[in-house]
Amino acid sequence: MEDRADPDTPSRLYALSPTTGAPRQIGTPDAGVSLAERSGDLLHLEQGDHDSFDYTDLLFLSPDGRPARRVKLPEGLSAQQTRPTLVGDTLYFVRQNGEVTAVTTAGKRLWSEATGVEWLGSPVVSGRRNALYLATAAGRVVALDREDGRVLLRGKARTDPGGVPAELTLSGDALTTVYGYDTVEAAGTDVSRVSRAG
């Protein structure tokens, strides 16, 4: 992405040839964030108006220069204080206040849930448990049902403010949380056996 340093001028996005390194312009998306590659396309969340701070569209940008496919997003997906993450075909928007919103890559809002836990990091998903797991920098874990967003688990509240955002990894039924500056915890993902108090 080329930074034009002017919010009124769209930035140019380039794909580099894997053999020669030569750049090819593939689009001029408005301000936003590039998420991931899916089936050869780069998915880019676009802010239509830099004054509104809302994500308005999901662009599918092709490295071969085909016209971008644009999907309109539901209203109210603020780009301020929000961490967007793509997992499979679902976008999860995690706000600093702990609200999580799930939207499909087709632009359909699935659910929105206030978790009651602030400063959550990027989620990981367990297909087996059909759950979404998030954690704070201090290691507090929250689990949400992927179907409707209801809170399945709120881990213990922590007083340690932590360090960088927590990193979650999922391997089978083991959820590993790396948080603070030097703490690692591993736990099972079966939230039906865990107290939901928190």
N, C-alpha and C positions, 0 to 999 in steps of 0.2 A: 504494500500500500504506500502510495506517495503522499506525504503530508503537504497539503497546499497552504497550511497556516492561515486560511481564511474560511470561516464557517459558511460563507455564502458561495464558495467555490468547491464543487465536489472533488474529492480526491480520486486519483487514478489508481486502479488496481491492475497489477501485472502478474502474469504467469511466466516463470522462467523455464526455458527449454532444459530438460534433464541432460541433454548431450552437449549443447553448446553454451548454455547459460544465457542465451539471447532472450531479452524480455519481449513479451507480447501483451499489449493492453487488452484486458478482458472486460473492463467495465469502469464506470464512474459512480460508484454508490455514494449516497449521502453519508453523513457521519453515522457511526454505529460501531459494531464489533463483529469481526469474523469469528465463526464458531468452530467449524470442522469441515471435513470433506465427506461427502456422501455420494456414492455411485459416480465418482468423477467430478462432481460439482462442488464448489466452495459455497457453504451456507453463510450468509452475511445478514445480521440483524441491522436494519436501517432505521435511523431517526429521521423522519420526514421533515421536521421543523426543529432546528436547534434551540429554539426558545421554549418549546413545550417539554423537552426532555422525555418524550415518550417514544418507544419503539413502535413503528407503524407498519413495517413490512419485513418479510423474510425473503431474501433474494437467493436464488440458485444460480450461481455464476459458473459458466462453463469455460475451461481453459482453452478451448478451441475457437472462442470468439462468437459462439452462437448467442442470440439475444437472451438476456437474463429472464428467468421465470420468476415472477413476483407473486407472493402470497400475502394477502392483507391480514394483519394481526388484529385481535380484539383491542378495543380501546382501553386505556388506563394501565398499560404496561410501562411504567416509568423506567427510564434509563438512569435516573438518579438513585444512588444508593442501592443498586440492584446488581446481582451477579447472575447472568444468564448461563445456563449449561444445557447442552444437548446430550440426551441419553436415548439411543435408539431413534425413534421417530417422535420423541416428546421433548419440548423445550421446558425447562424449569427455571422460573424467575424467582430468585431468592432475595428478598429485601432485607436491609439491615434490621428492621423492626421484627423480623422473624416470619413475615408473611411469605408463603410459597404459592406460586401460581403455575399450573401445568397447562400447556398449550401444545396441540399437535403441530407437526410441520405443514399440515393442511390449513392451519389457522383457526382451529376450533379450540375454544377454552374448555378444558376438562373440569377443572376445579380450582378453587383458591382457598387456602387455609391459613389462619393465624395460629402459629405454633406456640406462642407465648415465650419463645426463647429467641433473644436477639443475637445478631452477629454470627449467623450460621454460614458455614463455608459451602463449597460445591458438593452436590449429592453424589452418592453411588446407589445403584439399584440392584436388588436381589430379585431376579425373575422367579426363583423357587419360592420365596416368601411373599412375592408381589408387594414388596415394600421399598420405600425410598429412605435412605439414611443420610443424616446431615450431622455436623458437629461444630461446636464453637472452638475458638482458639484455646480455651481452657479445657477442652476434652468432653464437654457435656454433649451427649448424643440424643438426637430426636429421630424417631422412625414414623413415617407416614404411609398410609395405605395408598398404593399407586392408583387404585380405581376411583376413590372419592376424596383422597387427601386427609381423611380423619387421622388424628394423632393416635398412633399405636403405643408409643413409648416416649416419655421424657426422662432422660437419665438424671442423675443427681445434679443439683445445682452446685456450681463450683465458685469459690471466691477468688481463685487465682485468675488474673486477667489473661494469662497465657501469653504467647508470643505471636508468631506468624499464624495465619489461618491453619486450622487442623487439616491433616491429610487423611482421608479414609481410603482403605483398600478392602476389597471383598474377594475372598478366595474360598469357594465352596460355601460352607456355613460359618466361616470365621471372618468377623469384621475387625479389622485392625485400625486403631486410631493413633496417630502420631500427633502430639500436641505439646503446647508450651515450648520449651527449648530442649527438653531431653526426656520426654515421657512417651512410652508406648504401652498401649493396652490392647488386648485381644478379647473378644467376647463372641458368643453365639448370636445368630440372627433370629432365633425363634422368640419373637416378642410376646407370644401368647403365654409364655411362662415367666415373664418379667413383670414386676410391679409397674403400674403406669403412673404412680405418684411422682411428683417432681415439682 
